[in-house]
């Protein structure tokens, strides 16, 4: 029996790296329009966004999905 799981495309990439790349590519304003969460729209910072995303699974999933779509384009 084969117990191997499909390879996770996010394996080895930290949430901080994901967020930093997205902010560099889109900027805070566009990122806040794409994913409408307060930490992207009101006084955004990497630190506050990471705190929110680490404790809010639905928001983290949206960021990770956007990152995967972004990586497909580049």
N, C-alpha and C positions, 0 to 999 in steps of 0.2 A: 504494500500500500504506500502511496506517495503522499507524505504529509507536508510537502513544501507549499508555501503560500505564494500567491503572485507577488512579484517584487513591488514594494511600496515606492512610488516615484519621489516621495518626500523623505525617504530614509536618509539620515545624515545631514539634513538641512534644518537648521534651527529656525524657530518662529521669528527670532530677531532678524536673521538673514532674509527670510521671506519678506517681512515687513519693510526692511531697509531697501530691498530691490524694488518692491512695488512703489514705495515713496519716491525713489530716484526716477523711476520710469513714468509714473502717473502724476506725482505731486500730491500734496494733501488735499487740495481742492477737488481734483478729479477723482481721487480715491474715495473721498467723502460722498461724491455723487454716485459712484458705482456701488459702494457699500455704505448705505446711509446709517452710520452709527455715530453717536455723539463724540466719541474719542477721536474720530477723524475730522469732525466738523467744528468743534469748539476747542480752541487752544490745543491743537494736536501736538503730540510728542511721541517718540518711539517708546519711552519709558511708560507713560500712562496707557498707551495703546496696548503694549505687551501685558500690562497688569490686567486690563480688561479682557483681552483675548484669551489669556491663560485660564480665566475663571468663567468664560462664557463660550461653551462649546459650539453653539450655533453660529456665533460671529467668527470664531476661529475657522470653522468649516468654510464659511464664505470667503475668507481671506485665502485659505489654502486652495480652494477651487479657482479663484481668480489667478493665483500664482501659477497653477498648472496651465490655465488657458494662456497666460502671458508667456510662459516658457515654450508653449507650442508655436507661438508666433515668432519667437526670436531664434 
